[in-house]
Amino acid sequence: MNALWRSNQGKVHRSDRYSQWREDAGWKKAQRPGHVDGQCEVVISAGKPDERCREINAIPKAVLDLLQACSVLNDDSQVTSLMAKWDNTVAPVA
């Protein structure tokens, strides 16, 4: 998840892996529609893909962008509290 963006000829764009994750996660979200109109708190439990050093701070950006793209949130400014943690009970994303 740290490689969300790529640069090509001076232009920044989503990496192929990030774009695929957004599409896959968006389809899964579409199976459970919902919308939050007001303020909310977000808790993210993520599966760590391996034992390499990983930064948890890249995950919330991707998740909040997806929630906004799928119209769950109008804007990520609705989030008043945010927690992200590694969770061994969650399967890692390949």
C-alpha positions, 0 to 999 in steps of 0.5 A: 500500500505504500506504492499508491502513486507512480510518476511517468514523464512528470505526471503522477498517477495511481499505480496499477496495483492501487487501481486494481485494489480500488476496483476490487474493493469497490465491487465488494463495497457495492454488495453492501451499499450504505452512506454516511451523511454526518460526522463519523469515526473510522477504524481500519484493521489491516492484514500485514502482507509479510514481515518486512517493515511496513508503514500503517499510515499509507492505508487510511489514505487509500481507504478514505479515498475509496469510501469517497469514490464509492459515495459512502462518504461525501468527503473525508472531512466528515471523519472526526476520528481515525484509527489504523492497526495491523491485525493478524486475524485479517487476511493480507491483500496480495 
